[in-house]
Amino acid sequence: MYAFEYHRPASLKEAASLAGQAEDAKFLAGGHTLLPTMKLRLAGPANLIDLGQIAELRGIERSGDTITIGAMMKHAEVASSAEVKQAIPALAEMAELIGDPHVRNRGTIGGSIANNDPSADYPAACLALNATIITNQRKIAADDFFQGIFTTALEEGEIITQVSFKVPSQAAYAKFRNPASRYALVGVFVAKHADRVRVAVTGAGSNGVFRAAEMEQALSGSFTSEALNGVSVSEDEMNSDIHADSAYRSHLVGVMARRAVQEAAARG
Amino acid sequence: MTTVSLTVNGQSVTADVDPRTLLVQFLRENLRLTGTHVGCDTSQCGACVVHLNGQAVKACTTLAVQANASVVTTIEGISQGGELHPMQAAFREHHGLQCGYCTPGMIMSAIDIVNRKGNTLDERTIRAELEGNLCRCTGYHNIVKAVAAGAQGMAQAPVQQAAE
């Protein structure tokens, strides 16, 4: 990788101030996307600001109908958190499906969301669980945060500090993994909230994570897999590559959505 | 250069490193601990797995500077008093290797599995938990047997668990 200057701020304030001063800076969270990208010389920031020592970015807290997770919490920590398992078991299970045990010991929720990889799992959880992305500057609804492949509402130098999820009455995540990369070829997160059902799809869309409006409508009427009969997502909006063409992905969204609904319903 | 101070296999180490030095490079090239291997260098194969503050991580996808003030254990740090760690002994007993390249990472991952999942491991759990470790020789069969036996062995010899 190209050379860079390394900074290890002890506080959020210091991190933000460094980002304001340093030329061409990037934040380092778990590093499990950024470091491989830098090794390939697809990224070459002049300054790397390591968020690993900032206590304000850690912690998991339940308050009423929300559970709030610090941005630097690792996937393994979310997967094994008693609070998360109790409040939203589907979210803990989703975290357990990311990468492999070593990746889960380093990768973070904030890093995953800020990167918005089109095959990442957390963006689907954020949309389905009506999350609020909290930064050092503002609060952003998940619906406004994800803006297409590797694109988010984050401004230059803005740092995600916490992600706050609404606790649903029922939820599940069904993931069909690419057998080689283990990323989601298609992942569907379904969550039943008091007012409506939300269905978020990752891995499949040509423009990244999205909500399946027709599925949400059908499931809001009846939260059963049968309600999805005759409902599909358009092939035209699906990604198509050597791993799966758009017709296959479109079909798989339906299959995964049904499985997620069945699993959520079985959980009661 | 950035100063990094950490504990490796029980010894304090301080060094000035180029910030882009990977933890695995630091271990192999600065400390000459060449038991930790580089296989794919793309966070997939697990040959570089070490324990960072007691958790298995891929040292090819961690900067040495990120390990500042941390405790690192490598394959060289798990045997005690000239005796193989029970997981090492199980890999030898069950012939859980052929060329041996993946073995240090396999063993460090296996110890981490036992630390998290306990001493009685079924085949399904072991195979699922070895997701991040690739072996191109064995077909995994003997590795799975070795991990199950090593897990039992760790229950019988608690004093020999990884020094962390």
Interface residues (C-beta under 8 A of the other chain):
Chain A: M1 Y2 A3 F4 E5 Y6 R8 L28 G31 H32 L35 P36 M38 K39 L48 D50 G52 A76 G99 D100 P101 H102 V103 N105 R106 R182
Chain B: T2 D18 P19 R20 D41 T42 S43 G46 V49 L52 Q55 A56 V57 K58 T61 T62 L63 V65 Q66 N68 S109 D112 I113 E129 E131 G132
